[in-house]
Each structure stands twice: as structure tokens, then as C-alpha cells.
Amino acid sequence: MKKELQTSKSVLDEGIDRTLRLTIPIPNPDTVTPKDVIRYRVLVAQAWIERDIEQSFLPEDISDFAAIGEYCDHNMYLVDEALHGSKVGSFYEWGWEVQKVCDHFNVVADALSAWLGSGRKGSAADYIDIEASFS
């Protein structure tokens, strides 16, 4: 999986600290909607990816979310084990069938790919296209 030996660890190896350091407001788990979670998950993944680029775990010129898979399990940017048991941590907590979960994860991954493909311009949340994915 790893393309080359990394000189640093990924933020994904840091457990709950990776979430606690973020200043992204966590949506209320009691009232959160799938759209809220998509936006939150995109912002969290963006923060983690940016940190891994800054720490030289990921290359500066990575331009596609799937390409991160050459360095680590890129799907781990889409879930937050520190929020285990919360609908905000993962769509797996919604009690949906696997395909519906995958559809929502794909919206997050597509936004991250578009953001990376743009050279990381703006916020990855600006690239969310929920309507196209669920219409």
C-alpha cells in the first residue's frame, strides 16, 4: 500500500487527538442530518489531509483522493473512530444498508477529489455535490 517509506506518521495514527485538535464544530448528534454529516466529514478529512501533507506523510502534489491509497488506507479519512457510536463519526451509525452508506461516503470522496484536483483551492466543502449524487 505505501508507495515509499514515510518520514512521519499520518494523523490517522494519532487516535482521539486528531479530532480534539480540530476547531470544526461537531454537529449535534441528536439533530444531525446526512447533509450535515457529509459537510462535517469533508471538512475533517480536508484538515487531516492538509496535516499529512504539511508533515510530508503525503506528497504536496497529490491530486486525487484515490491516489492517497498508495500511501495509506485513504478511506480512514472518511470516518472518525474517536466519535464511535455517533452518527457524526460515520454513516455506518445510521443503520443503513451498505449501498446507501457507500453512496454517502462517495459524495465525501468526490468532494475531496475535486478539491485536491483543484490544487487545494478553497474549502473541500465548496466541492460537495449532494444533489447530483442523490437525484
PATOR-863713 format. One record per residue: residue number from 1; residue in three letters; x, y, z of N, C-alpha, C in turn. Coordinates in Angstrom, 1 decimal. Example, Ala and Ser with C-alpha at 12.3 -4.5 7.8 and 13.67 -1.06 7.14 Angstrom:
BEGIN
<pos=1 code=ALA n.u=13.2 n.v=-5.7 n.w=7.8 ca.u=12.3 ca.v=-4.5 ca.w=7.8 c.u=13.2 c.v=-3.3 c.w=7.8>
<pos=2 code=SER n.u=12.8 n.v=-2.2 n.w=7.1 ca.u=13.7 ca.v=-1.1 ca.w=7.1 c.u=12.9 c.v=0.0 c.w=7.9>
This chain:
BEGIN
<pos=1 code=MET n.u=0.8 n.v=-1.2 n.w=0.0 ca.u=0.0 ca.v=0.0 ca.w=0.0 c.u=0.9 c.v=1.3 c.w=0.0>
<pos=2 code=LYS n.u=1.9 n.v=1.3 n.w=0.9 ca.u=2.7 ca.v=2.5 ca.w=0.9 c.u=3.6 c.v=2.6 c.w=-0.3>
<pos=3 code=LYS n.u=3.6 n.v=3.7 n.w=-0.9 ca.u=4.4 ca.v=4.0 ca.w=-2.1 c.u=5.8 c.v=4.0 c.w=-1.8>
<pos=4 code=GLU n.u=6.2 n.v=4.7 n.w=-0.7 ca.u=7.6 ca.v=4.8 ca.w=-0.3 c.u=7.6 c.v=4.9 c.w=1.2>
<pos=5 code=LEU n.u=8.8 n.v=4.7 n.w=1.8 ca.u=8.9 ca.v=4.8 ca.w=3.3 c.u=8.6 c.v=6.3 c.w=3.7>
<pos=6 code=GLN n.u=7.7 n.v=6.4 n.w=4.6 ca.u=7.3 ca.v=7.8 ca.w=5.1 c.u=8.3 c.v=8.2 c.w=6.2>
<pos=7 code=THR n.u=8.6 n.v=9.5 n.w=6.3 ca.u=9.4 ca.v=10.0 ca.w=7.4 c.u=8.6 c.v=10.4 c.w=8.6>
<pos=8 code=SER n.u=7.3 n.v=10.4 n.w=8.5 ca.u=6.5 ca.v=10.8 ca.w=9.6 c.u=5.2 c.v=9.9 c.w=9.6>
<pos=9 code=LYS n.u=4.5 n.v=10.0 n.w=10.7 ca.u=3.3 ca.v=9.3 ca.w=10.9 c.u=2.1 c.v=10.1 c.w=10.3>
<pos=10 code=SER n.u=1.1 n.v=9.4 n.w=9.9 ca.u=-0.1 ca.v=10.0 ca.w=9.5 c.u=-0.9 c.v=10.5 c.w=10.7>
<pos=11 code=VAL n.u=-1.7 n.v=11.5 n.w=10.5 ca.u=-2.6 ca.v=12.0 ca.w=11.5 c.u=-3.6 c.v=10.8 c.w=11.9>
<pos=12 code=LEU n.u=-3.8 n.v=9.9 n.w=11.0 ca.u=-4.7 ca.v=8.8 ca.w=11.2 c.u=-4.2 c.v=7.9 c.w=12.3>
<pos=13 code=ASP n.u=-2.9 n.v=7.9 n.w=12.6 ca.u=-2.3 ca.v=7.1 ca.w=13.7 c.u=-2.4 c.v=7.7 c.w=15.1>
<pos=14 code=GLU n.u=-3.0 n.v=8.9 n.w=15.2 ca.u=-3.0 ca.v=9.7 ca.w=16.4 c.u=-4.2 c.v=9.5 c.w=17.3>
<pos=15 code=GLY n.u=-5.2 n.v=8.6 n.w=16.9 ca.u=-6.3 ca.v=8.4 ca.w=17.8 c.u=-7.2 c.v=9.6 c.w=18.0>
<pos=16 code=ILE n.u=-7.7 n.v=9.7 n.w=19.2 ca.u=-8.7 ca.v=10.8 ca.w=19.5 c.u=-8.0 c.v=12.2 c.w=19.4>
<pos=17 code=ASP n.u=-6.7 n.v=12.3 n.w=19.6 ca.u=-6.0 ca.v=13.6 ca.w=19.5 c.u=-6.3 c.v=14.3 c.w=18.1>
<pos=18 code=ARG n.u=-6.4 n.v=13.5 n.w=17.1 ca.u=-6.6 ca.v=14.1 ca.w=15.8 c.u=-8.0 c.v=14.8 c.w=15.7>
<pos=19 code=THR n.u=-9.0 n.v=14.3 n.w=16.4 ca.u=-10.3 ca.v=15.0 ca.w=16.4 c.u=-10.3 c.v=16.2 c.w=17.4>
<pos=20 code=LEU n.u=-9.7 n.v=16.0 n.w=18.6 ca.u=-9.7 ca.v=17.0 ca.w=19.6 c.u=-9.0 c.v=18.3 c.w=19.2>
<pos=21 code=ARG n.u=-8.0 n.v=18.2 n.w=18.3 ca.u=-7.2 ca.v=19.3 ca.w=17.9 c.u=-8.0 c.v=20.2 c.w=16.9>
<pos=22 code=LEU n.u=-9.0 n.v=19.6 n.w=16.3 ca.u=-9.8 ca.v=20.4 ca.w=15.2 c.u=-10.6 c.v=21.4 c.w=15.8>
<pos=23 code=THR n.u=-10.8 n.v=22.5 n.w=15.1 ca.u=-11.7 ca.v=23.6 ca.w=15.6 c.u=-13.0 c.v=23.6 c.w=14.8>
<pos=24 code=ILE n.u=-13.3 n.v=22.5 n.w=14.1 ca.u=-14.5 ca.v=22.3 ca.w=13.3 c.u=-15.6 c.v=21.9 c.w=14.3>
<pos=25 code=PRO n.u=-16.7 n.v=22.7 n.w=14.4 ca.u=-17.8 ca.v=22.4 ca.w=15.3 c.u=-18.4 c.v=21.1 c.w=14.9>
<pos=26 code=ILE n.u=-18.6 n.v=20.3 n.w=15.9 ca.u=-19.3 ca.v=19.0 ca.w=15.7 c.u=-20.8 c.v=19.2 c.w=15.7>
<pos=27 code=PRO n.u=-21.5 n.v=18.7 n.w=14.7 ca.u=-23.0 ca.v=18.9 ca.w=14.7 c.u=-23.6 c.v=18.1 c.w=15.8>
<pos=28 code=ASN n.u=-24.7 n.v=18.6 n.w=16.2 ca.u=-25.5 ca.v=17.9 ca.w=17.3 c.u=-25.9 c.v=16.5 c.w=16.9>
<pos=29 code=PRO n.u=-25.4 n.v=15.5 n.w=17.6 ca.u=-25.7 ca.v=14.1 ca.w=17.1 c.u=-27.2 c.v=13.8 c.w=17.2>
<pos=30 code=ASP n.u=-28.0 n.v=14.6 n.w=18.0 ca.u=-29.4 ca.v=14.3 ca.w=18.1 c.u=-30.2 c.v=14.9 c.w=16.9>
<pos=31 code=THR n.u=-29.7 n.v=15.9 n.w=16.3 ca.u=-30.5 ca.v=16.6 ca.w=15.2 c.u=-29.7 c.v=16.6 c.w=13.9>
<pos=32 code=VAL n.u=-28.6 n.v=16.0 n.w=13.8 ca.u=-27.8 ca.v=16.0 ca.w=12.6 c.u=-28.5 c.v=15.3 c.w=11.4>
<pos=33 code=THR n.u=-28.3 n.v=15.8 n.w=10.2 ca.u=-28.8 ca.v=15.2 ca.w=9.0 c.u=-27.7 c.v=14.6 c.w=8.2>
<pos=34 code=PRO n.u=-28.0 n.v=13.7 n.w=7.2 ca.u=-26.9 ca.v=13.2 ca.w=6.4 c.u=-26.1 c.v=14.4 c.w=5.7>
<pos=35 code=LYS n.u=-26.8 n.v=15.4 n.w=5.2 ca.u=-26.1 ca.v=16.5 ca.w=4.6 c.u=-25.1 c.v=17.2 c.w=5.6>
<pos=36 code=ASP n.u=-25.6 n.v=17.3 n.w=6.8 ca.u=-24.7 ca.v=17.9 ca.w=7.8 c.u=-23.4 c.v=17.0 c.w=8.0>
<pos=37 code=VAL n.u=-23.6 n.v=15.7 n.w=8.0 ca.u=-22.5 ca.v=14.8 ca.w=8.2 c.u=-21.6 c.v=14.8 c.w=7.0>
<pos=38 code=ILE n.u=-22.2 n.v=14.9 n.w=5.8 ca.u=-21.3 ca.v=15.0 ca.w=4.6 c.u=-20.4 c.v=16.2 c.w=4.7>
<pos=39 code=ARG n.u=-21.0 n.v=17.3 n.w=5.1 ca.u=-20.2 ca.v=18.6 ca.w=5.2 c.u=-19.1 c.v=18.4 c.w=6.3>
<pos=40 code=TYR n.u=-19.5 n.v=17.9 n.w=7.4 ca.u=-18.6 ca.v=17.7 ca.w=8.5 c.u=-17.4 c.v=16.8 c.w=8.2>
<pos=41 code=ARG n.u=-17.8 n.v=15.6 n.w=7.6 ca.u=-16.8 ca.v=14.6 ca.w=7.2 c.u=-15.8 c.v=15.2 c.w=6.2>
<pos=42 code=VAL n.u=-16.3 n.v=16.0 n.w=5.2 ca.u=-15.4 ca.v=16.6 ca.w=4.2 c.u=-14.5 c.v=17.6 c.w=4.9>
<pos=43 code=LEU n.u=-14.9 n.v=18.4 n.w=5.8 ca.u=-14.1 ca.v=19.3 ca.w=6.5 c.u=-13.0 c.v=18.6 c.w=7.4>
<pos=44 code=VAL n.u=-13.4 n.v=17.6 n.w=8.0 ca.u=-12.5 ca.v=16.8 ca.w=8.9 c.u=-11.4 c.v=16.2 c.w=8.0>
<pos=45 code=ALA n.u=-11.9 n.v=15.5 n.w=6.9 ca.u=-10.9 ca.v=14.8 ca.w=6.0 c.u=-10.0 c.v=15.8 c.w=5.4>
<pos=46 code=GLN n.u=-10.5 n.v=17.0 n.w=5.0 ca.u=-9.6 ca.v=18.0 ca.w=4.5 c.u=-8.5 c.v=18.4 c.w=5.5>
<pos=47 code=ALA n.u=-8.9 n.v=18.6 n.w=6.8 ca.u=-8.0 ca.v=19.0 ca.w=7.8 c.u=-6.9 c.v=18.0 c.w=8.0>
<pos=48 code=TRP n.u=-7.3 n.v=16.7 n.w=8.0 ca.u=-6.4 ca.v=15.6 ca.w=8.2 c.u=-5.5 c.v=15.5 c.w=7.0>
<pos=49 code=ILE n.u=-6.0 n.v=15.6 n.w=5.8 ca.u=-5.1 ca.v=15.5 ca.w=4.6 c.u=-4.1 c.v=16.7 c.w=4.6>
<pos=50 code=GLU n.u=-4.6 n.v=17.9 n.w=4.9 ca.u=-3.7 ca.v=19.0 ca.w=4.9 c.u=-2.6 c.v=18.8 c.w=6.0>
<pos=51 code=ARG n.u=-2.9 n.v=18.3 n.w=7.1 ca.u=-1.9 ca.v=18.0 ca.w=8.1 c.u=-0.9 c.v=17.0 c.w=7.6>
<pos=52 code=ASP n.u=-1.4 n.v=15.9 n.w=7.0 ca.u=-0.5 ca.v=14.9 ca.w=6.5 c.u=0.4 c.v=15.4 c.w=5.3>
<pos=53 code=ILE n.u=-0.1 n.v=16.4 n.w=4.6 ca.u=0.8 ca.v=17.0 ca.w=3.5 c.u=1.8 c.v=17.9 c.w=4.2>
<pos=54 code=GLU n.u=1.4 n.v=18.7 n.w=5.2 ca.u=2.3 ca.v=19.5 ca.w=5.9 c.u=3.5 c.v=18.7 c.w=6.6>
<pos=55 code=GLN n.u=3.1 n.v=17.5 n.w=7.1 ca.u=4.1 ca.v=16.7 ca.w=7.8 c.u=4.8 c.v=15.8 c.w=6.8>
<pos=56 code=SER n.u=4.7 n.v=16.0 n.w=5.5 ca.u=5.3 ca.v=15.2 ca.w=4.5 c.u=5.0 c.v=13.7 c.w=4.5>
<pos=57 code=PHE n.u=3.8 n.v=13.4 n.w=5.1 ca.u=3.3 ca.v=12.0 ca.w=5.0 c.u=2.7 c.v=11.8 c.w=3.6>
<pos=58 code=LEU n.u=2.0 n.v=12.7 n.w=3.1 ca.u=1.5 ca.v=12.7 ca.w=1.7 c.u=2.3 c.v=13.8 c.w=0.9>
<pos=59 code=PRO n.u=2.4 n.v=13.5 n.w=-0.4 ca.u=3.1 ca.v=14.5 ca.w=-1.2 c.u=2.3 c.v=15.7 c.w=-1.4>
<pos=60 code=GLU n.u=3.0 n.v=16.8 n.w=-1.6 ca.u=2.4 ca.v=18.1 ca.w=-1.8 c.u=1.5 c.v=18.1 c.w=-3.1>
<pos=61 code=ASP n.u=1.9 n.v=17.4 n.w=-4.1 ca.u=1.2 ca.v=17.4 ca.w=-5.4 c.u=0.1 c.v=16.4 c.w=-5.5>
<pos=62 code=ILE n.u=-0.3 n.v=15.7 n.w=-4.5 ca.u=-1.4 ca.v=14.7 ca.w=-4.6 c.u=-2.6 c.v=15.4 c.w=-5.2>
<pos=63 code=SER n.u=-3.2 n.v=14.8 n.w=-6.2 ca.u=-4.3 ca.v=15.5 ca.w=-6.9 c.u=-5.6 c.v=14.7 c.w=-7.0>
<pos=64 code=ASP n.u=-5.7 n.v=13.6 n.w=-6.3 ca.u=-6.9 ca.v=12.8 ca.w=-6.3 c.u=-7.0 c.v=12.0 c.w=-5.0>
<pos=65 code=PHE n.u=-8.2 n.v=11.9 n.w=-4.5 ca.u=-8.4 ca.v=11.2 ca.w=-3.2 c.u=-8.0 c.v=9.8 c.w=-3.3>
<pos=66 code=ALA n.u=-8.3 n.v=9.1 n.w=-4.4 ca.u=-8.0 ca.v=7.7 ca.w=-4.5 c.u=-6.4 c.v=7.5 c.w=-4.5>
<pos=67 code=ALA n.u=-5.7 n.v=8.4 n.w=-5.0 ca.u=-4.2 ca.v=8.3 ca.w=-5.0 c.u=-3.6 c.v=8.3 c.w=-3.6>
<pos=68 code=ILE n.u=-4.4 n.v=8.8 n.w=-2.6 ca.u=-3.9 ca.v=8.7 ca.w=-1.2 c.u=-3.7 c.v=7.2 c.w=-0.8>
<pos=69 code=GLY n.u=-4.5 n.v=6.4 n.w=-1.5 ca.u=-4.5 ca.v=4.9 ca.w=-1.2 c.u=-3.1 c.v=4.3 c.w=-1.5>
<pos=70 code=GLU n.u=-2.2 n.v=5.0 n.w=-2.2 ca.u=-0.9 ca.v=4.5 ca.w=-2.4 c.u=0.0 c.v=4.7 c.w=-1.1>
<pos=71 code=TYR n.u=-0.5 n.v=5.5 n.w=-0.2 ca.u=0.3 ca.v=5.8 ca.w=1.0 c.u=-0.3 c.v=5.3 c.w=2.3>
<pos=72 code=CYS n.u=-1.6 n.v=5.1 n.w=2.3 ca.u=-2.3 ca.v=4.6 ca.w=3.5 c.u=-3.7 c.v=4.2 c.w=3.1>
<pos=73 code=ASP n.u=-4.5 n.v=3.7 n.w=4.0 ca.u=-5.9 ca.v=3.4 ca.w=3.7 c.u=-6.7 c.v=4.7 c.w=3.6>
<pos=74 code=HIS n.u=-6.8 n.v=5.3 n.w=2.5 ca.u=-7.5 ca.v=6.6 ca.w=2.3 c.u=-8.9 c.v=6.6 c.w=2.8>
<pos=75 code=ASN n.u=-9.6 n.v=5.5 n.w=2.9 ca.u=-10.9 ca.v=5.5 ca.w=3.4 c.u=-11.0 c.v=5.9 c.w=4.9>
<pos=76 code=MET n.u=-9.9 n.v=5.8 n.w=5.6 ca.u=-9.9 ca.v=6.1 ca.w=7.0 c.u=-10.0 c.v=7.6 c.w=7.2>
<pos=77 code=TYR n.u=-9.8 n.v=8.4 n.w=6.2 ca.u=-10.1 ca.v=9.8 ca.w=6.3 c.u=-11.6 c.v=10.1 c.w=6.3>
<pos=78 code=LEU n.u=-12.4 n.v=9.2 n.w=6.0 ca.u=-13.8 ca.v=9.4 ca.w=5.9 c.u=-14.6 c.v=9.0 c.w=7.1>
<pos=79 code=VAL n.u=-13.9 n.v=8.4 n.w=8.1 ca.u=-14.6 ca.v=8.0 ca.w=9.3 c.u=-13.8 c.v=8.5 c.w=10.5>
<pos=80 code=ASP n.u=-14.4 n.v=8.6 n.w=11.7 ca.u=-13.7 ca.v=9.1 ca.w=12.8 c.u=-14.0 c.v=8.2 c.w=14.0>
<pos=81 code=GLU n.u=-13.1 n.v=7.3 n.w=14.3 ca.u=-13.3 ca.v=6.3 ca.w=15.4 c.u=-13.4 c.v=7.0 c.w=16.7>
<pos=82 code=ALA n.u=-12.8 n.v=8.2 n.w=16.8 ca.u=-12.9 ca.v=8.9 ca.w=18.1 c.u=-14.3 c.v=9.3 c.w=18.5>
<pos=83 code=LEU n.u=-15.2 n.v=9.4 n.w=17.5 ca.u=-16.6 ca.v=9.7 ca.w=17.7 c.u=-17.5 c.v=8.4 c.w=17.6>
<pos=84 code=HIS n.u=-16.9 n.v=7.3 n.w=18.0 ca.u=-17.6 ca.v=6.0 ca.w=17.9 c.u=-18.9 c.v=6.1 c.w=18.6>
<pos=85 code=GLY n.u=-19.9 n.v=5.5 n.w=17.9 ca.u=-21.3 ca.v=5.5 ca.w=18.4 c.u=-22.0 c.v=6.7 c.w=18.0>
<pos=86 code=SER n.u=-21.4 n.v=7.7 n.w=17.3 ca.u=-22.1 ca.v=8.9 ca.w=17.0 c.u=-22.4 c.v=8.9 c.w=15.5>
<pos=87 code=LYS n.u=-23.6 n.v=9.4 n.w=15.1 ca.u=-23.9 ca.v=9.5 ca.w=13.7 c.u=-22.9 c.v=10.4 c.w=12.9>
<pos=88 code=VAL n.u=-22.3 n.v=11.3 n.w=13.7 ca.u=-21.3 ca.v=12.2 ca.w=13.1 c.u=-20.0 c.v=11.5 c.w=12.7>
<pos=89 code=GLY n.u=-19.7 n.v=10.5 n.w=13.4 ca.u=-18.4 ca.v=9.8 ca.w=13.2 c.u=-18.4 c.v=9.0 c.w=11.9>
<pos=90 code=SER n.u=-19.5 n.v=8.4 n.w=11.6 ca.u=-19.5 ca.v=7.6 ca.w=10.4 c.u=-21.0 c.v=7.3 c.w=10.0>
<pos=91 code=PHE n.u=-21.2 n.v=7.2 n.w=8.7 ca.u=-22.5 ca.v=6.9 ca.w=8.2 c.u=-22.9 c.v=5.4 c.w=8.6>
<pos=92 code=TYR n.u=-22.0 n.v=4.6 n.w=9.0 ca.u=-22.3 ca.v=3.3 ca.w=9.5 c.u=-23.2 c.v=3.3 c.w=10.7>
<pos=93 code=GLU n.u=-23.2 n.v=4.4 n.w=11.4 ca.u=-24.0 ca.v=4.6 ca.w=12.6 c.u=-25.5 c.v=4.9 c.w=12.3>
<pos=94 code=TRP n.u=-25.8 n.v=5.1 n.w=11.0 ca.u=-27.1 ca.v=5.4 ca.w=10.6 c.u=-28.1 c.v=4.2 c.w=10.5>
<pos=95 code=GLY n.u=-27.5 n.v=3.0 n.w=10.5 ca.u=-28.3 ca.v=1.8 ca.w=10.4 c.u=-28.8 c.v=1.6 c.w=9.0>
<pos=96 code=TRP n.u=-28.1 n.v=2.1 n.w=8.0 ca.u=-28.5 ca.v=2.0 ca.w=6.6 c.u=-27.9 c.v=0.7 c.w=6.0>
<pos=97 code=GLU n.u=-28.4 n.v=0.3 n.w=4.8 ca.u=-27.9 ca.v=-0.8 ca.w=4.0 c.u=-26.5 c.v=-0.3 c.w=3.5>
<pos=98 code=VAL n.u=-25.6 n.v=-1.2 n.w=3.2 ca.u=-24.3 ca.v=-0.9 ca.w=2.8 c.u=-24.2 c.v=0.0 c.w=1.6>
<pos=99 code=GLN n.u=-25.1 n.v=-0.2 n.w=0.6 ca.u=-25.0 ca.v=0.7 ca.w=-0.6 c.u=-25.3 c.v=2.1 c.w=-0.3>
<pos=100 code=LYS n.u=-26.3 n.v=2.4 n.w=0.6 ca.u=-26.6 ca.v=3.7 ca.w=0.9 c.u=-25.5 c.v=4.4 c.w=1.7>
<pos=101 code=VAL n.u=-24.8 n.v=3.7 n.w=2.6 ca.u=-23.6 ca.v=4.2 ca.w=3.3 c.u=-22.5 c.v=4.5 c.w=2.2>
<pos=102 code=CYS n.u=-22.3 n.v=3.6 n.w=1.3 ca.u=-21.3 ca.v=3.9 ca.w=0.3 c.u=-21.6 c.v=5.1 c.w=-0.6>
<pos=103 code=ASP n.u=-22.9 n.v=5.3 n.w=-0.9 ca.u=-23.3 ca.v=6.4 ca.w=-1.7 c.u=-22.9 c.v=7.7 c.w=-1.0>
<pos=104 code=HIS n.u=-23.1 n.v=7.8 n.w=0.3 ca.u=-22.8 ca.v=9.0 ca.w=1.1 c.u=-21.3 c.v=9.2 c.w=1.3>
<pos=105 code=PHE n.u=-20.6 n.v=8.1 n.w=1.5 ca.u=-19.1 ca.v=8.2 ca.w=1.5 c.u=-18.6 c.v=8.6 c.w=0.2>
<pos=106 code=ASN n.u=-19.2 n.v=8.2 n.w=-0.9 ca.u=-18.7 ca.v=8.6 ca.w=-2.2 c.u=-18.9 c.v=10.1 c.w=-2.5>
<pos=107 code=VAL n.u=-19.9 n.v=10.7 n.w=-1.9 ca.u=-20.1 ca.v=12.2 ca.w=-2.0 c.u=-18.9 c.v=12.9 c.w=-1.3>
<pos=108 code=VAL n.u=-18.5 n.v=12.4 n.w=-0.2 ca.u=-17.4 ca.v=12.9 ca.w=0.6 c.u=-16.1 c.v=12.7 c.w=-0.2>
<pos=109 code=ALA n.u=-15.9 n.v=11.5 n.w=-0.7 ca.u=-14.7 ca.v=11.3 ca.w=-1.5 c.u=-14.6 c.v=12.1 c.w=-2.8>
<pos=110 code=ASP n.u=-15.7 n.v=12.3 n.w=-3.4 ca.u=-15.8 ca.v=13.1 ca.w=-4.7 c.u=-15.4 c.v=14.5 c.w=-4.4>
<pos=111 code=ALA n.u=-15.9 n.v=15.1 n.w=-3.3 ca.u=-15.6 ca.v=16.4 ca.w=-2.9 c.u=-14.1 c.v=16.6 c.w=-2.7>
<pos=112 code=LEU n.u=-13.6 n.v=15.6 n.w=-2.0 ca.u=-12.1 ca.v=15.6 ca.w=-1.7 c.u=-11.3 c.v=15.5 c.w=-2.9>
<pos=113 code=SER n.u=-11.7 n.v=14.7 n.w=-3.8 ca.u=-11.0 ca.v=14.5 ca.w=-5.1 c.u=-11.0 c.v=15.8 c.w=-5.9>
<pos=114 code=ALA n.u=-12.2 n.v=16.5 n.w=-6.0 ca.u=-12.3 ca.v=17.7 ca.w=-6.7 c.u=-11.5 c.v=18.8 c.w=-6.1>
<pos=115 code=TRP n.u=-11.4 n.v=18.8 n.w=-4.7 ca.u=-10.6 ca.v=19.8 ca.w=-4.0 c.u=-9.1 c.v=19.6 c.w=-4.3>
<pos=116 code=LEU n.u=-8.7 n.v=18.3 n.w=-4.2 ca.u=-7.3 ca.v=18.0 ca.w=-4.5 c.u=-7.0 c.v=18.3 c.w=-5.9>
<pos=117 code=GLY n.u=-7.9 n.v=18.0 n.w=-6.8 ca.u=-7.6 ca.v=18.2 ca.w=-8.2 c.u=-7.5 c.v=19.7 c.w=-8.6>
<pos=118 code=SER n.u=-8.1 n.v=20.5 n.w=-7.7 ca.u=-8.1 ca.v=22.0 ca.w=-8.0 c.u=-6.8 c.v=22.6 c.w=-7.4>
<pos=119 code=GLY n.u=-5.9 n.v=21.7 n.w=-6.9 ca.u=-4.7 ca.v=22.3 ca.w=-6.3 c.u=-5.0 c.v=22.7 c.w=-4.8>
<pos=120 code=ARG n.u=-6.0 n.v=22.2 n.w=-4.2 ca.u=-6.5 ca.v=22.5 ca.w=-2.9 c.u=-6.9 c.v=24.0 c.w=-2.7>
<pos=121 code=LYS n.u=-7.6 n.v=24.4 n.w=-3.7 ca.u=-8.1 ca.v=25.8 ca.w=-3.7 c.u=-9.4 c.v=25.9 c.w=-2.9>
<pos=122 code=GLY n.u=-9.5 n.v=26.8 n.w=-1.9 ca.u=-10.7 ca.v=27.0 ca.w=-1.1 c.u=-10.9 c.v=25.8 c.w=-0.2>
<pos=123 code=SER n.u=-12.2 n.v=25.6 n.w=0.2 ca.u=-12.5 ca.v=24.6 ca.w=1.1 c.u=-13.0 c.v=23.4 c.w=0.3>
<pos=124 code=ALA n.u=-12.7 n.v=22.2 n.w=0.8 ca.u=-13.2 ca.v=21.0 ca.w=0.1 c.u=-14.7 c.v=21.0 c.w=0.2>
<pos=125 code=ALA n.u=-15.3 n.v=21.6 n.w=1.2 ca.u=-16.8 ca.v=21.7 ca.w=1.3 c.u=-17.4 c.v=22.4 c.w=0.1>
<pos=126 code=ASP n.u=-16.6 n.v=23.3 n.w=-0.5 ca.u=-17.1 ca.v=24.0 ca.w=-1.7 c.u=-17.4 c.v=23.1 c.w=-2.9>
<pos=127 code=TYR n.u=-16.8 n.v=21.9 n.w=-2.8 ca.u=-16.9 ca.v=20.9 ca.w=-4.0 c.u=-17.9 c.v=19.8 c.w=-3.7>
<pos=128 code=ILE n.u=-18.7 n.v=19.9 n.w=-2.7 ca.u=-19.7 ca.v=18.9 ca.w=-2.4 c.u=-20.9 c.v=19.1 c.w=-3.4>
<pos=129 code=ASP n.u=-21.2 n.v=18.0 n.w=-4.0 ca.u=-22.3 ca.v=18.0 ca.w=-5.0 c.u=-23.3 c.v=16.9 c.w=-4.5>
<pos=130 code=ILE n.u=-24.1 n.v=17.2 n.w=-3.5 ca.u=-25.1 ca.v=16.3 ca.w=-3.0 c.u=-26.2 c.v=16.0 c.w=-4.0>
<pos=131 code=GLU n.u=-26.7 n.v=17.1 n.w=-4.6 ca.u=-27.9 ca.v=16.9 ca.w=-5.4 c.u=-27.6 c.v=16.0 c.w=-6.6>
<pos=132 code=ALA n.u=-26.4 n.v=16.1 n.w=-7.2 ca.u=-26.1 ca.v=15.3 ca.w=-8.4 c.u=-26.0 c.v=13.8 c.w=-8.0>
<pos=133 code=SER n.u=-25.6 n.v=13.6 n.w=-6.8 ca.u=-25.4 ca.v=12.2 ca.w=-6.3 c.u=-26.7 c.v=11.5 c.w=-5.9>
<pos=134 code=PHE n.u=-27.6 n.v=12.3 n.w=-5.5 ca.u=-28.9 ca.v=11.7 ca.w=-5.0 c.u=-30.1 c.v=12.0 c.w=-5.7>
<pos=135 code=SER n.u=-30.0 n.v=12.6 n.w=-6.9 ca.u=-31.2 ca.v=13.0 ca.w=-7.7 c.u=-31.6 c.v=11.8 c.w=-8.6>
